[in-house]
Amino acid sequence: MNLLDQASRAERLARSILDERTSEALLRYAQECREKAAYAGGGSTSPIQLMTARLEDTTLQKAL
């Protein structure tokens, strides 16, 4: 499983978990995976995709 797959999986889990701390930890992990993938050239993650993912993370965190 590559970093982008791990990030997507962590984000899906974060949406389904009711515990705020666990959800936040999963979202941080997803963000780290996306950043590592971008710097390592692991996939087609562009800076715009990273910014979009961060905005989605922020929006999701506010919703929780």
Secondary structure, 3 states (H helix, E strand, C coil): CCHHHHHHHHHHHHHHCCCHHHHHHHHHHHHHHHHHHHHHCCCCCCHHHHHHHHHHHHHHHHHC
